[in-house]
């Protein structure tokens, strides 16, 4: 997804729900049926996949990755990030 492609969601304080697929064949963010699906090639160990999801999401939103905070779903495939 291009940088800033999801900029319409980049509202301070917004919570963004995503469904994550780790160990995918490629990194991608797909918006389908109003839900964001994030595919990452990283393995889900020691928070590596969470960091990669935050990096990809921040890039697509056009914000710094430090502006995203994982509020729910540390070990789940369904995650919620808050934009500070």
C-alpha positions, 0 to 999 in steps of 0.5 A, spaced: 500 500 500 502 506 498 504 511 503 499 515 506 493 511 502 489 510 509 490 517 511 483 518 511 483 514 518 489 518 521 485 522 526 488 523 533 485 518 538 482 513 533 482 506 534 484 502 528 482 494 528 486 490 524 486 482 522 493 480 522 496 474 518 503 472 520 508 468 516 505 471 509 508 470 503 509 478 502 507 484 506 501 487 505 495 491 507 488 490 504 481 493 506 476 488 505 469 489 507 471 495 511 476 491 515 483 492 515 487 485 513 495 486 514 499 480 512 507 480 514 512 475 512 515 476 520 514 470 525 510 471 531 515 471 536 518 476 541 513 481 538 517 481 531 510 481 527 507 486 532 513 491 530 512 489 523 504 491 523 505 497 526 511 499 521 506 497 515 500 501 518 504 507 520 507 507 513 500 506 510 497 512 514 502 517 513 504 517 520 510 516 524 510 509 527 511 511 534 504 515 533 501 508 533 500 504 540 497 497 540 492 497 545 489 490 544 491 483 541 498 483 543 498 475 542 492 475 538 491 475 530 485 481 532 489 487 534 487 494 535 492 500 535 490 507 537 493 513 533 496 518 538 
